[in-house]
Structure formats: C-alpha cells, structure tokens
Amino acid sequence: MRKVVWDMDPGIDDALALIWALKSPEIRIVGVTTVAGNASVEMTSANARRVLEYFEIESIPVAAGAEHPLTRPLEHALGYHGPDGLGNCGLPPPLLPLHPDKAWDFLARLVLDTPDEITLMATGPLTNVAHAFKLHPELPRHLASLVLMGGAYGLTPYGRGNRTPFAEFNIWQDPEAAAMVFGSTANTFAVGLDVTMDPATCLNSQHLERVRMIDTRAARLVARLLEYEVEHHECCRMHDPLALAVLLDSSLLDFTLARVKAIEGNNRDRGMTRVLPSGSSELIRVASAVDGPSFVDLFLSRITEE
C-alpha cells in the first residue's frame, strides 16, 4: 500500500479520482492539499472536504495552499465545472476545519518525516509543489515519486492543448511553477492530454447508465458528477483519474522518457510543454499510450462494487 499526499483543485475530475482512490486498496491517502485552479482555493478546499465528509472520512487532513499562480492572477474554470466546481452535485458545505498549516509546509513535514515513503499526486496547477520545492530544496529527492496531471506533449494525435492550441490548463495556469517542478530531481510521471483526450478513456451516457444501476454511496455521487459532464460536454474526460491509474495499475499506460520544458511568460505559447532532445537536464516519464477500455473497466468496477 502506497502512502499518498494529494495536491488537488476539485473540480469534477479531481473528485472522481478522489472517490476512486477511496475505493482502492493499493493506496492510502495521508493528506490532501488544495490549490487555486479549477476554482478559488477557498472553493477547492471546501470541495475536497465535501467529498471526504460525504464518505464520513475525518482522518484525512486537508491543508489549503496558494490562492493564485506564482506570478499572475487566477483564471478559474467554473464555466466548465459548474458554479460550485462539482457540477452542482448538491453536497452540503463542509463542517470539518482545515489543517492549520499552509499546504507546502504540511506536505514537506509529511515527506521529510518519512523520507522515500510518500508519493505526491498533483492534479491541479503546480503552484503548491513549486512553493514546497523552493522552501525545502531537499524535498524532491525524498519523494518516492511525483505523479502529475498536466501537459500536452505531442506524443499522440491527442497531445494538443485544451486551454490554448498549445497548452493544457494546469500547466498554462502556472507555467513558472511547472518549470520549477520539471527541472527538479523528483522521480516524475506526467500524465497529459496525449492520453487523457483519447476517446477510449471518456465516460459517456452508456457508462452513466451503468453507474446509475448501482445503489451504493460511491456510485450515487459518481452518477451526479457524470450527469453534469454528459449533459454539458457529451462525455466526461477522465484527466485526473488517469493520473491516479499510474498508482493503481501502471500497466494501463506506456511512458516515454523525456526532457520537458514548460514555456513561461505570457506569449502565445505560454504553458506549452515542449519535449526537448535528451541532455543533462532531469528526465521525466511522460504517458504516451493508454489502454482505454481496461482503464474504464477498472474505474467502473471499483466505483460500483459494494
């Protein structure tokens, strides 16, 4: 069982990934940190706790982090995720308080207290991770691994941007943070649009009907989240659950070892993740293929089991 700290910005797909994780014995979430991305950090912090409290989980602390990217204002994605960030799913406001530490201090303490044991999942902009790496330079080498959702690498026909023609949303939101993380010594796995935009990984109305047939707590919430996506976007893109799949069944994905540069600044190519010739810089593993049907089957089987 892997110990995981999860940095997230829920967001419908973050919530789906979190539910999947809670149903999976391969990992144990020891903490959640939240960042501004899909919504303000106040909303993402509330949404993480809303999901945990729905499952009556009080043992996973949630620490709030960055209110905006390193060098620019936040540009949220509530137009995609709904006004509450969770597709108007109807979960009540959270009751449990946030952890008193800032996200980067909370993360650093957990990792440095148990070096080489914790995997960091990052499914939002990398602002909190960049703060943690800057404040604690030894942190990257003490992670068991870093698994992130972000980027469009041009390794498949789907590896094109979803926020601009060049850039994926998480990296575009804070490319300066991404540049710091890609240049770190962390053992990094990057899951980007090259696989998450593969049509075989998208949940459609038929998958929704399968979930609706199951009367479990997890299935009922997943159905509410999927309903919003299917109604508004025809299918549900499983960006963040595919990042989690690295930890649950890595055989679902193929990876290419690459040197990646995140384009900083505010020009037209802002947030582009450019694959460069191999050199002395740190290499990361970039997802370059996915077994979509097997991924969907694993997700649905876990969500719908008692």
Residue pairs with C-beta under 8 A, 6 or more apart in sequence:
1 25
1 26
1 27
1 28
2 26
2 27
2 28
2 119
2 144
2 247
3 27
3 28
3 30
3 114
3 117
3 118
3 119
4 21
4 27
4 28
4 29
4 30
4 118
4 119
4 120
4 121
4 247
5 29
5 30
5 31
5 32
5 33
5 107
5 110
5 111
5 118
5 119
5 120
5 121
6 18
6 21
6 29
6 31
6 32
6 33
6 120
6 121
6 122
6 123
7 32
7 33
7 34
7 35
7 65
7 103
7 107
7 120
7 121
7 122
7 123
7 124
7 128
7 129
8 14
8 17
8 18
8 32
8 33
8 34
8 35
8 44
8 48
8 121
8 122
8 123
8 124
8 240
9 34
9 35
9 36
9 37
9 38
9 39
9 44
9 123
9 124
9 125
10 18
10 34
10 38
10 39
10 44
10 47
10 48
10 51
10 85
10 86
11 37
11 38
11 39
11 44
11 47
11 77
11 81
11 85
11 86
11 123
11 124
11 240
12 81
12 82
12 85
12 86
12 87
12 225
12 228
12 229
12 236
13 123
13 236
13 237
13 238
13 239
13 240
13 241
14 38
14 44
14 47
14 48
14 123
14 124
14 240
15 47
15 51
15 86
15 89
15 221
15 225
16 222
16 225
16 226
16 236
16 238
16 240
16 241
17 123
17 240
17 241
17 243
17 244
18 32
18 48
18 51
18 52
19 51
19 55
19 218
19 221
19 222
19 303
20 241
20 244
20 248
20 299
20 302
20 303
21 27
21 29
21 244
22 29
22 55
22 57
22 218
23 218
23 302
23 303
23 305
24 248
24 302
26 247
26 248
27 119
27 247
27 248
29 60
30 60
30 110
30 118
31 60
31 61
31 62
31 63
31 99
31 106
31 107
31 110
32 48
32 52
32 60
32 61
32 62
32 63
33 62
33 63
33 64
33 65
33 103
33 104
33 106
33 107
33 128
34 41
34 44
34 45
34 48
34 62
34 63
34 64
34 65
34 103
34 124
35 41
35 44
35 65
35 66
35 103
35 124
35 125
35 127
35 128
36 44
36 66
36 67
36 68
36 69
36 74
36 76
36 125
36 127
37 44
37 74
37 76
37 77
37 124
37 125
37 169
37 170
37 173
38 44
38 76
38 77
38 78
38 80
38 81
38 85
38 124
39 47
39 76
39 77
39 78
39 81
39 85
40 67
40 74
40 76
41 64
41 65
41 66
41 67
42 64
43 84
43 85
44 85
44 124
45 62
45 64
45 98
46 93
46 94
47 84
47 85
47 86
48 62
49 62
49 94
49 96
49 98
50 86
50 91
50 92
50 93
50 94
51 86
51 91
51 221
52 58
52 60
52 62
52 96
53 91
53 92
53 94
53 95
53 96
54 91
54 217
54 221
55 217
55 218
58 96
61 99
61 106
62 96
62 98
62 99
63 98
63 99
63 101
63 102
63 103
63 105
63 106
63 107
64 98
64 102
64 103
65 102
65 103
65 104
65 127
65 128
65 131
66 103
66 125
66 127
66 128
66 131
67 74
68 74
68 127
69 125
69 127
69 173
69 174
69 176
69 177
70 127
70 130
70 174
70 176
70 177
71 176
72 174
72 266
74 173
75 173
77 169
78 85
80 233
81 87
82 88
82 228
86 225
87 224
87 225
87 227
87 228
87 229
88 228
89 221
89 224
89 225
89 228
90 224
91 221
99 106
101 109
103 128
103 131
103 132
104 128
104 129
104 131
104 132
104 135
104 136
105 132
105 135
107 120
107 128
107 129
107 132
107 139
108 132
108 135
108 136
108 139
110 118
111 118
111 120
111 139
111 142
111 143
112 136
112 138
112 139
112 142
115 142
116 142
116 143
116 144
117 144
118 143
118 144
119 143
119 144
119 145
119 146
119 147
119 247
120 129
120 143
120 145
120 146
120 147
120 186
121 147
121 148
121 243
121 244
121 247
122 128
122 129
122 146
122 147
122 148
122 149
122 150
122 181
123 148
123 149
123 170
123 239
123 240
123 243
124 170
125 150
125 170
125 171
125 173
125 174
125 177
125 178
126 148
126 150
126 170
126 171
126 174
126 177
126 178
126 180
126 181
127 174
127 177
129 146
129 148
129 177
129 181
130 174
130 176
130 177
130 178
130 180
130 181
132 139
133 139
133 140
133 180
133 181
133 184
133 186
134 180
140 146
140 184
140 185
140 186
141 185
141 186
143 186
143 187
144 187
145 186
145 187
145 188
145 189
146 181
146 186
146 187
146 188
146 189
147 188
147 189
147 191
147 243
147 244
147 246
147 247
148 170
148 181
148 188
148 189
148 190
148 191
148 243
149 170
149 191
149 192
149 196
149 239
149 240
149 242
149 243
150 168
150 170
150 171
150 178
150 190
150 191
150 192
150 273
151 168
151 170
151 171
151 178
151 190
151 192
151 193
151 260
151 262
151 273
151 286
152 159
152 160
152 161
152 162
152 166
152 167
152 168
152 192
152 193
152 194
152 272
152 273
153 159
153 190
153 192
153 194
153 258
153 260
153 273
153 275
153 286
153 288
154 160
154 194
154 275
155 194
155 256
155 275
155 286
155 288
156 194
156 195
156 198
156 288
156 289
158 193
158 194
158 195
158 196
158 197
158 198
159 192
159 193
159 194
159 197
160 166
160 193
160 197
161 167
161 168
161 172
161 193
161 271
161 272
162 168
162 169
162 193
162 197
163 169
163 172
163 173
163 271
164 172
164 268
164 270
164 271
166 263
166 268
166 269
166 270
166 271
166 272
167 175
167 263
167 269
167 270
167 271
167 272
167 273
168 192
168 193
168 271
168 273
170 178
171 178
171 262
171 271
171 272
171 273
172 270
172 271
173 271
175 262
175 263
175 264
175 265
175 270
175 271
176 264
178 262
178 271
178 273
179 261
179 262
179 264
181 188
182 188
182 260
182 261
182 262
182 273
182 282
182 284
183 281
183 282
184 282
185 282
188 282
188 284
188 285
189 246
189 255
189 284
189 285
189 287
190 260
190 273
190 284
190 285
190 286
190 287
191 239
191 242
191 243
191 245
191 246
191 253
191 287
192 273
192 286
192 287
193 239
194 286
194 287
194 288
195 201
195 242
195 253
195 287
195 288
195 289
195 290
196 237
196 238
196 239
196 242
197 237
198 290
198 292
199 292
200 290
200 292
200 293
200 296
201 237
201 238
201 242
201 290
201 292
201 295
201 296
202 235
202 236
202 237
202 238
203 226
203 229
203 230
203 235
203 236
203 238
203 296
203 299
204 230
204 234
204 235
204 236
205 230
205 235
207 226
207 296
207 300
208 223
208 226
208 227
208 230
210 300
210 304
211 219
211 222
211 223
211 226
211 300
211 303
211 304
212 219
212 223
214 303
214 304
216 304
216 305
216 306
218 303
218 304
219 303
219 304
222 303
225 236
226 236
229 235
229 236
229 237
230 236
238 295
238 296
238 299
241 295
241 299
242 253
242 287
242 290
242 295
245 252
245 253
245 295
245 298
246 253
246 287
248 298
249 294
249 298
251 291
252 290
252 291
252 294
252 295
252 298
253 287
253 289
253 290
253 291
254 287
254 288
254 289
254 290
255 285
255 286
255 287
255 288
256 285
256 286
256 288
257 278
257 283
257 284
257 285
257 286
258 275
258 276
258 278
258 283
258 284
258 285
258 286
259 275
259 276
259 277
259 278
259 279
259 281
259 282
259 283
259 284
260 273
260 274
260 275
260 276
260 284
260 286
261 273
261 274
261 276
262 271
262 272
262 273
262 274
263 269
263 270
263 271
263 272
263 273
263 274
264 270
275 286
